[in-house]
Amino acid sequence: MANTDPLAQLKDIHLPTPVGWWPLAPGWYIVIALIVLIFIFILYCIYKNHRHAKAKNYALILLMNYQKEFENERNAALTSARISELLRRVALAYYPRKEVASLHGEDWLRFLNETGKGIDFNLVKEMLLDAPFKTAQTMDLTPLFNTARLWIKQRRVPCSN
């Protein structure tokens, strides 16, 4: 009797060669391009934020130096004039020159109040407007330092006058 089992006559299945990972499918090129674009965008945002914060950080360092000098010298007139000048320099960096350059006295104070969120420069009006023109006297300028620091920290994007 001949081998009548049909299963015994079957041969093994030949598997195809495995698919390589290269070249990538077109979808992967799109994913890689998106990842690269997102990475470039994040780097650009970090660079832009750093560049915009440069003027603010420099102003805060100057204000801190003025405070240290005031603690050593106690010259309220000179320190008050320096703070006023610093605020004006920061305002010129962050707002159009036409808006800021001609302001003085009450108009300058009004501008500072309008541009500062939750900051009232009227509380330090005498220290900011009058103290620079008085003879050297002992005055506590801590409120002026704090108000100026808060106002400077609130600045966001510099103006390109």
DOFINU-145897 format. One record per atom (N, C-alpha, C): atom name; residue number from 1; x, y, z. Coordinates in steps of 0.02 Angstrom, whole numbers. Example, Ala and Ser with C-alpha at 12.3 -4.5 7.8 and 13.67 -1.06 7.14 Angstrom:
<rs>
+----+-----+--------+--------+--------+
! at !   i !      u !      v !      w !
+----+-----+--------+--------+--------+
!  N !   1 !    660 !   -284 !    390 !
! CA !   1 !    615 !   -225 !    390 !
!  C !   1 !    660 !   -165 !    390 !
!  N !   2 !    642 !   -112 !    354 !
! CA !   2 !    684 !    -53 !    357 !
!  C !   2 !    645 !      2 !    394 !
+----+-----+--------+--------+--------+
</rs>
This chain:
<rs>
+----+-----+--------+--------+--------+
! at !   i !      u !      v !      w !
+----+-----+--------+--------+--------+
!  N !   1 !     42 !    -58 !      0 !
! CA !   1 !      0 !      0 !      0 !
!  C !   1 !     44 !     62 !      0 !
!  N !   2 !     29 !    107 !    -41 !
! CA !   2 !     67 !    169 !    -48 !
!  C !   2 !     48 !    218 !      6 !
!  N !   3 !     95 !    264 !     18 !
! CA !   3 !     83 !    315 !     70 !
!  C !   3 !     24 !    358 !     48 !
!  N !   4 !    -30 !    349 !     79 !
! CA !   4 !    -90 !    385 !     61 !
!  C !   4 !   -104 !    445 !    106 !
!  N !   5 !    -60 !    458 !    152 !
! CA !   5 !    -71 !    516 !    197 !
!  C !   5 !    -51 !    580 !    161 !
!  N !   6 !    -99 !    622 !    142 !
! CA !   6 !    -83 !    683 !    105 !
!  C !   6 !    -43 !    733 !    147 !
!  N !   7 !    -49 !    732 !    212 !
! CA !   7 !    -13 !    779 !    255 !
!  C !   7 !     62 !    765 !    254 !
!  N !   8 !     80 !    705 !    244 !
! CA !   8 !    151 !    687 !    242 !
!  C !   8 !    185 !    713 !    180 !
!  N !   9 !    146 !    728 !    128 !
! CA !   9 !    175 !    752 !     66 !
!  C !   9 !    185 !    828 !     66 !
!  N !  10 !    160 !    864 !    116 !
! CA !  10 !    167 !    938 !    119 !
!  C !  10 !    239 !    957 !    136 !
!  N !  11 !    262 !   1011 !    107 !
! CA !  11 !    329 !   1038 !    122 !
!  C !  11 !    322 !   1097 !    170 !
!  N !  12 !    378 !   1114 !    204 !
! CA !  12 !    377 !   1171 !    251 !
!  C !  12 !    362 !   1236 !    215 !
!  N !  13 !    332 !   1283 !    252 !
! CA !  13 !    318 !   1350 !    225 !
!  C !  13 !    382 !   1390 !    226 !
!  N !  14 !    398 !   1422 !    171 !
! CA !  14 !    458 !   1464 !    167 !
!  C !  14 !    438 !   1536 !    184 !
!  N !  15 !    468 !   1561 !    237 !
! CA !  15 !    454 !   1630 !    258 !
!  C !  15 !    492 !   1679 !    214 !
!  N !  16 !    462 !   1736 !    199 !
! CA !  16 !    498 !   1787 !    160 !
!  C !  16 !    554 !   1817 !    203 !
!  N !  17 !    601 !   1849 !    170 !
! CA !  17 !    655 !   1881 !    208 !
!  C !  17 !    625 !   1938 !    249 !
!  N !  18 !    651 !   1950 !    309 !
! CA !  18 !    623 !   2002 !    352 !
!  C !  18 !    631 !   2071 !    319 !
!  N !  19 !    582 !   2113 !    332 !
! CA !  19 !    582 !   2181 !    304 !
!  C !  19 !    632 !   2222 !    344 !
!  N !  20 !    676 !   2258 !    311 !
! CA !  20 !    725 !   2299 !    345 !
!  C !  20 !    694 !   2365 !    370 !
!  N !  21 !    729 !   2395 !    415 !
! CA !  21 !    703 !   2459 !    442 !
!  C !  21 !    721 !   2517 !    397 !
!  N !  22 !    765 !   2505 !    350 !
! CA !  22 !    784 !   2559 !    303 !
!  C !  22 !    767 !   2538 !    233 !
!  N !  23 !    741 !   2578 !    194 !
! CA !  23 !    719 !   2647 !    202 !
!  C !  23 !    655 !   2651 !    242 !
!  N !  24 !    648 !   2706 !    277 !
! CA !  24 !    589 !   2716 !    319 !
!  C !  24 !    527 !   2729 !    276 !
!  N !  25 !    471 !   2715 !    306 !
! CA !  25 !    408 !   2729 !    273 !
!  C !  25 !    398 !   2805 !    270 !
!  N !  26 !    362 !   2831 !    222 !
! CA !  26 !    353 !   2904 !    215 !
!  C !  26 !    325 !   2938 !    278 !
!  N !  27 !    284 !   2903 !    314 !
! CA !  27 !    256 !   2932 !    375 !
!  C !  27 !    309 !   2949 !    427 !
!  N !  28 !    362 !   2909 !    430 !
! CA !  28 !    416 !   2922 !    478 !
!  C !  28 !    454 !   2985 !    460 !
!  N !  29 !    462 !   2999 !    395 !
! CA !  29 !    495 !   3061 !    375 !
!  C !  29 !    454 !   3122 !    397 !
!  N !  30 !    389 !   3116 !    394 !
! CA !  30 !    346 !   3171 !    417 !
!  C !  30 !    353 !   3180 !    492 !
!  N !  31 !    353 !   3125 !    529 !
! CA !  31 !    361 !   3128 !    602 !
!  C !  31 !    428 !   3160 !    621 !
!  N !  32 !    482 !   3139 !    588 !
! CA !  32 !    549 !   3166 !    602 !
!  C !  32 !    550 !   3241 !    586 !
!  N !  33 !    521 !   3260 !    530 !
! CA !  33 !    519 !   3331 !    511 !
!  C !  33 !    481 !   3372 !    563 !
!  N !  34 !    425 !   3346 !    587 !
! CA !  34 !    386 !   3381 !    638 !
!  C !  34 !    425 !   3388 !    703 !
!  N !  35 !    460 !   3336 !    723 !
! CA !  35 !    500 !   3339 !    784 !
!  C !  35 !    555 !   3391 !    777 !
!  N !  36 !    588 !   3393 !    720 !
! CA !  36 !    641 !   3443 !    708 !
!  C !  36 !    612 !   3513 !    709 !
!  N !  37 !    554 !   3523 !    677 !
! CA !  37 !    523 !   3590 !    677 !
!  C !  37 !    502 !   3611 !    747 !
!  N !  38 !    474 !   3566 !    785 !
! CA !  38 !    455 !   3582 !    854 !
!  C !  38 !    516 !   3600 !    896 !
!  N !  39 !    570 !   3563 !    887 !
! CA !  39 !    632 !   3577 !    923 !
!  C !  39 !    659 !   3646 !    904 !
!  N !  40 !    659 !   3663 !    840 !
! CA !  40 !    683 !   3728 !    818 !
!  C !  40 !    638 !   3783 !    846 !
!  N !  41 !    573 !   3772 !    846 !
! CA !  41 !    526 !   3822 !    874 !
!  C !  41 !    538 !   3833 !    948 !
!  N !  42 !    549 !   3780 !    985 !
! CA !  42 !    563 !   3787 !   1057 !
!  C !  42 !    628 !   3825 !   1069 !
!  N !  43 !    680 !   3810 !   1030 !
! CA !  43 !    743 !   3847 !   1036 !
!  C !  43 !    733 !   3921 !   1020 !
!  N !  44 !    694 !   3935 !    969 !
! CA !  44 !    680 !   4005 !    950 !
!  C !  44 !    644 !   4041 !   1006 !
!  N !  45 !    594 !   4009 !   1036 !
! CA !  45 !    557 !   4040 !   1092 !
!  C !  45 !    602 !   4053 !   1151 !
!  N !  46 !    646 !   4007 !   1167 !
! CA !  46 !    692 !   4016 !   1223 !
!  C !  46 !    739 !   4074 !   1208 !
!  N !  47 !    766 !   4077 !   1147 !
! CA !  47 !    810 !   4132 !   1128 !
!  C !  47 !    774 !   4199 !   1131 !
!  N !  48 !    714 !   4202 !   1104 !
! CA !  48 !    675 !   4264 !   1104 !
!  C !  48 !    659 !   4286 !   1175 !
!  N !  49 !    640 !   4240 !   1218 !
! CA !  49 !    626 !   4256 !   1287 !
!  C !  49 !    688 !   4282 !   1323 !
!  N !  50 !    745 !   4250 !   1310 !
! CA !  50 !    807 !   4272 !   1341 !
!  C !  50 !    826 !   4342 !   1318 !
!  N !  51 !    818 !   4354 !   1253 !
! CA !  51 !    835 !   4420 !   1225 !
!  C !  51 !    788 !   4474 !   1253 !
!  N !  52 !    724 !   4458 !   1261 !
! CA !  52 !    677 !   4507 !   1287 !
!  C !  52 !    688 !   4521 !   1361 !
!  N !  53 !    712 !   4472 !   1397 !
! CA !  53 !    723 !   4480 !   1469 !
!  C !  53 !    789 !   4514 !   1485 !
!  N !  54 !    831 !   4524 !   1435 !
! CA !  54 !    898 !   4552 !   1447 !
!  C !  54 !    894 !   4621 !   1478 !
!  N !  55 !    853 !   4666 !   1450 !
! CA !  55 !    847 !   4734 !   1475 !
!  C !  55 !    818 !   4733 !   1546 !
!  N !  56 !    768 !   4690 !   1557 !
! CA !  56 !    737 !   4686 !   1623 !
!  C !  56 !    787 !   4661 !   1675 !
!  N !  57 !    824 !   4609 !   1658 !
! CA !  57 !    873 !   4582 !   1706 !
!  C !  57 !    928 !   4632 !   1722 !
!  N !  58 !    951 !   4668 !   1671 !
! CA !  58 !   1002 !   4718 !   1681 !
!  C !  58 !    976 !   4774 !   1727 !
!  N !  59 !    914 !   4794 !   1716 !
! CA !  59 !    884 !   4846 !   1758 !
!  C !  59 !    876 !   4823 !   1830 !
!  N !  60 !    857 !   4760 !   1840 !
! CA !  60 !    850 !   4734 !   1908 !
!  C !  60 !    918 !   4730 !   1943 !
!  N !  61 !    970 !   4714 !   1906 !
! CA !  61 !   1038 !   4712 !   1935 !
!  C !  61 !   1058 !   4783 !   1955 !
!  N !  62 !   1045 !   4832 !   1912 !
! CA !  62 !   1062 !   4901 !   1928 !
!  C !  62 !   1024 !   4924 !   1990 !
!  N !  63 !    960 !   4907 !   1993 !
! CA !  63 !    919 !   4927 !   2051 !
!  C !  63 !    947 !   4896 !   2115 !
!  N !  64 !    968 !   4833 !   2112 !
! CA !  64 !    998 !   4801 !   2170 !
!  C !  64 !   1063 !   4836 !   2191 !
!  N !  65 !   1103 !   4855 !   2141 !
! CA !  65 !   1165 !   4892 !   2156 !
!  C !  65 !   1150 !   4959 !   2188 !
!  N !  66 !   1098 !   4994 !   2162 !
! CA !  66 !   1079 !   5058 !   2192 !
!  C !  66 !   1057 !   5049 !   2264 !
!  N !  67 !   1022 !   4994 !   2278 !
! CA !  67 !    999 !   4982 !   2346 !
!  C !  67 !   1059 !   4969 !   2392 !
!  N !  68 !   1108 !   4932 !   2369 !
! CA !  68 !   1168 !   4920 !   2410 !
!  C !  68 !   1206 !   4985 !   2423 !
!  N !  69 !   1212 !   5026 !   2370 !
! CA !  69 !   1245 !   5091 !   2379 !
!  C !  69 !   1207 !   5135 !   2428 !
!  N !  70 !   1141 !   5133 !   2424 !
! CA !  70 !   1100 !   5174 !   2470 !
!  C !  70 !   1109 !   5151 !   2542 !
!  N !  71 !   1113 !   5086 !   2552 !
! CA !  71 !   1122 !   5060 !   2620 !
!  C !  71 !   1190 !   5082 !   2648 !
!  N !  72 !   1240 !   5090 !   2605 !
! CA !  72 !   1306 !   5112 !   2628 !
!  C !  72 !   1310 !   5188 !   2637 !
!  N !  73 !   1284 !   5226 !   2588 !
! CA !  73 !   1292 !   5298 !   2588 !
!  C !  73 !   1235 !   5336 !   2620 !
!  N !  74 !   1174 !   5309 !   2616 !
! CA !  74 !   1113 !   5341 !   2643 !
!  C !  74 !   1100 !   5409 !   2610 !
!  N !  75 !   1117 !   5417 !   2547 !
! CA !  75 !   1104 !   5478 !   2510 !
!  C !  75 !   1038 !   5470 !   2471 !
!  N !  76 !    983 !   5493 !   2501 !
! CA !  76 !    917 !   5482 !   2472 !
!  C !  76 !    908 !   5521 !   2407 !
!  N !  77 !    935 !   5581 !   2403 !
! CA !  77 !    926 !   5622 !   2343 !
!  C !  77 !    959 !   5589 !   2283 !
!  N !  78 !   1021 !   5568 !   2290 !
! CA !  78 !   1057 !   5536 !   2235 !
!  C !  78 !   1024 !   5470 !   2215 !
!  N !  79 !   1007 !   5430 !   2264 !
! CA !  79 !    977 !   5364 !   2249 !
!  C !  79 !    909 !   5372 !   2217 !
!  N !  80 !    869 !   5419 !   2241 !
! CA !  80 !    804 !   5431 !   2211 !
!  C !  80 !    810 !   5454 !   2139 !
!  N !  81 !    859 !   5496 !   2125 !
! CA !  81 !    871 !   5519 !   2056 !
!  C !  81 !    892 !   5460 !   2012 !
!  N !  82 !    933 !   5416 !   2039 !
! CA !  82 !    956 !   5358 !   2001 !
!  C !  82 !    898 !   5311 !   1985 !
!  N !  83 !    854 !   5301 !   2034 !
! CA !  83 !    796 !   5257 !   2023 !
!  C !  83 !    750 !   5288 !   1970 !
!  N !  84 !    739 !   5352 !   1975 !
! CA !  84 !    697 !   5386 !   1925 !
!  C !  84 !    727 !   5380 !   1855 !
!  N !  85 !    792 !   5388 !   1850 !
! CA !  85 !    826 !   5381 !   1786 !
!  C !  85 !    820 !   5309 !   1760 !
!  N !  86 !    829 !   5261 !   1805 !
! CA !  86 !    824 !   5191 !   1786 !
!  C !  86 !    754 !   5174 !   1760 !
!  N !  87 !    702 !   5199 !   1795 !
! CA !  87 !    634 !   5187 !   1773 !
!  C !  87 !    622 !   5217 !   1704 !
!  N !  88 !    650 !   5275 !   1692 !
! CA !  88 !    642 !   5308 !   1627 !
!  C !  88 !    678 !   5267 !   1573 !
!  N !  89 !    737 !   5242 !   1588 !
! CA !  89 !    775 !   5202 !   1540 !
!  C !  89 !    737 !   5138 !   1522 !
!  N !  90 !    708 !   5106 !   1573 !
! CA !  90 !    669 !   5045 !   1561 !
!  C !  90 !    607 !   5062 !   1520 !
!  N !  91 !    574 !   5118 !   1536 !
! CA !  91 !    515 !   5138 !   1498 !
!  C !  91 !    533 !   5152 !   1425 !
!  N !  92 !    590 !   5182 !   1414 !
! CA !  92 !    611 !   5196 !   1345 !
!  C !  92 !    627 !   5131 !   1307 !
!  N !  93 !    648 !   5080 !   1343 !
! CA !  93 !    662 !   5016 !   1311 !
!  C !  93 !    599 !   4977 !   1295 !
!  N !  94 !    547 !   4986 !   1335 !
! CA !  94 !    487 !   4945 !   1328 !
!  C !  94 !    427 !   4981 !   1297 !
!  N !  95 !    431 !   5047 !   1289 !
! CA !  95 !    376 !   5085 !   1261 !
!  C !  95 !    403 !   5132 !   1207 !
!  N !  96 !    361 !   5153 !   1160 !
! CA !  96 !    384 !   5199 !   1107 !
!  C !  96 !    412 !   5264 !   1136 !
!  N !  97 !    465 !   5288 !   1107 !
! CA !  97 !    499 !   5348 !   1130 !
!  C !  97 !    451 !   5408 !   1131 !
!  N !  98 !    406 !   5412 !   1081 !
! CA !  98 !    359 !   5468 !   1078 !
!  C !  98 !    314 !   5470 !   1139 !
!  N !  99 !    298 !   5411 !   1166 !
! CA !  99 !    254 !   5406 !   1224 !
!  C !  99 !    289 !   5427 !   1288 !
!  N ! 100 !    353 !   5413 !   1294 !
! CA ! 100 !    387 !   5417 !   1359 !
!  C ! 100 !    433 !   5477 !   1366 !
!  N ! 101 !    468 !   5495 !   1314 !
! CA ! 101 !    524 !   5543 !   1319 !
!  C ! 101 !    503 !   5611 !   1347 !
!  N ! 102 !    444 !   5635 !   1331 !
! CA ! 102 !    425 !   5702 !   1353 !
!  C ! 102 !    390 !   5703 !   1421 !
!  N ! 103 !    379 !   5646 !   1451 !
! CA ! 103 !    342 !   5643 !   1515 !
!  C ! 103 !    386 !   5667 !   1573 !
!  N ! 104 !    355 !   5705 !   1618 !
! CA ! 104 !    388 !   5726 !   1679 !
!  C ! 104 !    335 !   5744 !   1731 !
!  N ! 105 !    354 !   5744 !   1793 !
! CA ! 105 !    308 !   5763 !   1847 !
!  C ! 105 !    248 !   5717 !   1852 !
!  N ! 106 !    189 !   5748 !   1857 !
! CA ! 106 !    127 !   5711 !   1865 !
!  C ! 106 !    113 !   5665 !   1805 !
!  N ! 107 !    131 !   5688 !   1745 !
! CA ! 107 !    120 !   5646 !   1685 !
!  C ! 107 !    162 !   5583 !   1688 !
!  N ! 108 !    223 !   5589 !   1711 !
! CA ! 108 !    268 !   5532 !   1719 !
!  C ! 108 !    239 !   5483 !   1770 !
!  N ! 109 !    215 !   5510 !   1825 !
! CA ! 109 !    185 !   5469 !   1878 !
!  C ! 109 !    122 !   5433 !   1851 !
!  N ! 110 !     81 !   5468 !   1814 !
! CA ! 110 !     21 !   5439 !   1784 !
!  C ! 110 !     39 !   5382 !   1736 !
!  N ! 111 !     91 !   5393 !   1696 !
! CA ! 111 !    115 !   5341 !   1650 !
!  C ! 111 !    136 !   5279 !   1689 !
!  N ! 112 !    175 !   5288 !   1742 !
! CA ! 112 !    198 !   5231 !   1782 !
!  C ! 112 !    139 !   5194 !   1813 !
!  N ! 113 !     88 !   5231 !   1837 !
! CA ! 113 !     29 !   5200 !   1866 !
!  C ! 113 !    -12 !   5162 !   1814 !
!  N ! 114 !    -17 !   5190 !   1754 !
! CA ! 114 !    -56 !   5158 !   1702 !
!  C ! 114 !    -23 !   5095 !   1675 !
!  N ! 115 !     43 !   5095 !   1673 !
! CA ! 115 !     78 !   5037 !   1645 !
!  C ! 115 !     94 !   4983 !   1697 !
!  N ! 116 !     89 !   4999 !   1760 !
! CA ! 116 !    101 !   4950 !   1812 !
!  C ! 116 !     36 !   4920 !   1836 !
!  N ! 117 !     31 !   4855 !   1834 !
! CA ! 117 !    -30 !   4820 !   1855 !
!  C ! 117 !    -28 !   4811 !   1931 !
!  N ! 118 !    -75 !   4844 !   1964 !
! CA ! 118 !    -79 !   4837 !   2037 !
!  C ! 118 !    -25 !   4875 !   2075 !
!  N ! 119 !      8 !   4922 !   2041 !
! CA ! 119 !     61 !   4961 !   2073 !
!  C ! 119 !     38 !   5034 !   2077 !
!  N ! 120 !     43 !   5063 !   2136 !
! CA ! 120 !     23 !   5133 !   2146 !
!  C ! 120 !     85 !   5175 !   2161 !
!  N ! 121 !    108 !   5211 !   2111 !
! CA ! 121 !    166 !   5254 !   2121 !
!  C ! 121 !    149 !   5317 !   2160 !
!  N ! 122 !     85 !   5330 !   2172 !
! CA ! 122 !     66 !   5388 !   2213 !
!  C ! 122 !     90 !   5380 !   2284 !
!  N ! 123 !     99 !   5318 !   2306 !
! CA ! 123 !    123 !   5305 !   2374 !
!  C ! 123 !    196 !   5326 !   2382 !
!  N ! 124 !    233 !   5327 !   2327 !
! CA ! 124 !    304 !   5345 !   2330 !
!  C ! 124 !    318 !   5409 !   2290 !
!  N ! 125 !    265 !   5448 !   2280 !
! CA ! 125 !    270 !   5509 !   2239 !
!  C ! 125 !    324 !   5556 !   2265 !
!  N ! 126 !    324 !   5569 !   2330 !
! CA ! 126 !    374 !   5615 !   2358 !
!  C ! 126 !    445 !   5589 !   2348 !
!  N ! 127 !    454 !   5524 !   2357 !
! CA ! 127 !    521 !   5495 !   2349 !
!  C ! 127 !    544 !   5497 !   2276 !
!  N ! 128 !    497 !   5488 !   2230 !
! CA ! 128 !    514 !   5485 !   2159 !
!  C ! 128 !    522 !   5553 !   2127 !
!  N ! 129 !    476 !   5599 !   2142 !
! CA ! 129 !    475 !   5664 !   2108 !
!  C ! 129 !    511 !   5719 !   2146 !
!  N ! 130 !    506 !   5719 !   2212 !
! CA ! 130 !    532 !   5776 !   2251 !
!  C ! 130 !    601 !   5762 !   2281 !
!  N ! 131 !    613 !   5701 !   2304 !
! CA ! 131 !    676 !   5686 !   2339 !
!  C ! 131 !    739 !   5700 !   2297 !
!  N ! 132 !    739 !   5690 !   2231 !
! CA ! 132 !    801 !   5704 !   2194 !
!  C ! 132 !    822 !   5777 !   2196 !
!  N ! 133 !    776 !   5823 !   2211 !
! CA ! 133 !    791 !   5894 !   2210 !
!  C ! 133 !    800 !   5924 !   2279 !
!  N ! 134 !    795 !   5883 !   2330 !
! CA ! 134 !    805 !   5907 !   2398 !
!  C ! 134 !    877 !   5895 !   2419 !
!  N ! 135 !    897 !   5930 !   2470 !
! CA ! 135 !    964 !   5919 !   2497 !
!  C ! 135 !    967 !   5848 !   2526 !
!  N ! 136 !   1027 !   5824 !   2531 !
! CA ! 136 !   1036 !   5755 !   2557 !
!  C ! 136 !   1005 !   5749 !   2625 !
!  N ! 137 !    956 !   5706 !   2630 !
! CA ! 137 !    923 !   5694 !   2694 !
!  C ! 137 !    913 !   5619 !   2702 !
!  N ! 138 !    904 !   5599 !   2763 !
! CA ! 138 !    893 !   5528 !   2774 !
!  C ! 138 !    819 !   5512 !   2763 !
!  N ! 139 !    806 !   5467 !   2719 !
! CA ! 139 !    738 !   5448 !   2702 !
!  C ! 139 !    740 !   5373 !   2688 !
!  N ! 140 !    687 !   5339 !   2708 !
! CA ! 140 !    684 !   5267 !   2695 !
!  C ! 140 !    656 !   5257 !   2625 !
!  N ! 141 !    697 !   5233 !   2580 !
! CA ! 141 !    677 !   5224 !   2510 !
!  C ! 141 !    655 !   5152 !   2495 !
!  N ! 142 !    645 !   5112 !   2546 !
! CA ! 142 !    626 !   5043 !   2535 !
!  C ! 142 !    561 !   5037 !   2494 !
!  N ! 143 !    509 !   5077 !   2509 !
! CA ! 143 !    449 !   5072 !   2467 !
!  C ! 143 !    463 !   5089 !   2393 !
!  N ! 144 !    506 !   5138 !   2382 !
! CA ! 144 !    523 !   5156 !   2313 !
!  C ! 144 !    560 !   5099 !   2278 !
!  N ! 145 !    607 !   5069 !   2313 !
! CA ! 145 !    643 !   5011 !   2284 !
!  C ! 145 !    594 !   4955 !   2267 !
!  N ! 146 !    549 !   4939 !   2313 !
! CA ! 146 !    502 !   4884 !   2302 !
!  C ! 146 !    454 !   4899 !   2244 !
!  N ! 147 !    430 !   4961 !   2242 !
! CA ! 147 !    384 !   4981 !   2188 !
!  C ! 147 !    419 !   4979 !   2121 !
!  N ! 148 !    479 !   5005 !   2118 !
! CA ! 148 !    518 !   5005 !   2055 !
!  C ! 148 !    533 !   4934 !   2033 !
!  N ! 149 !    551 !   4891 !   2081 !
! CA ! 149 !    566 !   4821 !   2065 !
!  C ! 149 !    505 !   4786 !   2035 !
!  N ! 150 !    447 !   4797 !   2066 !
! CA ! 150 !    385 !   4766 !   2040 !
!  C ! 150 !    369 !   4791 !   1970 !
!  N ! 151 !    377 !   4857 !   1959 !
! CA ! 151 !    361 !   4886 !   1894 !
!  C ! 151 !    408 !   4858 !   1840 !
!  N ! 152 !    472 !   4852 !   1856 !
! CA ! 152 !    520 !   4826 !   1808 !
!  C ! 152 !    506 !   4753 !   1793 !
!  N ! 153 !    488 !   4714 !   1843 !
! CA ! 153 !    475 !   4642 !   1833 !
!  C ! 153 !    415 !   4630 !   1788 !
!  N ! 154 !    369 !   4679 !   1786 !
! CA ! 154 !    309 !   4670 !   1745 !
!  C ! 154 !    320 !   4682 !   1671 !
!  N ! 155 !    376 !   4709 !   1652 !
! CA ! 155 !    389 !   4724 !   1581 !
!  C ! 155 !    396 !   4659 !   1543 !
!  N ! 156 !    367 !   4656 !   1483 !
! CA ! 156 !    367 !   4595 !   1443 !
!  C ! 156 !    412 !   4599 !   1381 !
!  N ! 157 !    387 !   4629 !   1328 !
! CA ! 157 !    423 !   4630 !   1264 !
!  C ! 157 !    447 !   4701 !   1249 !
!  N ! 158 !    511 !   4710 !   1240 !
! CA ! 158 !    537 !   4777 !   1224 !
!  C ! 158 !    509 !   4803 !   1158 !
!  N ! 159 !    503 !   4869 !   1155 !
! CA ! 159 !    479 !   4902 !   1095 !
!  C ! 159 !    538 !   4912 !   1047 !
!  N ! 160 !    524 !   4909 !    983 !
! CA ! 160 !    578 !   4921 !    934 !
!  C ! 160 !    572 !   4991 !    907 !
!  N ! 161 !    580 !   5040 !    951 !
! CA ! 161 !    572 !   5111 !    934 !
!  C ! 161 !    592 !   5124 !    864 !
+----+-----+--------+--------+--------+
</rs>
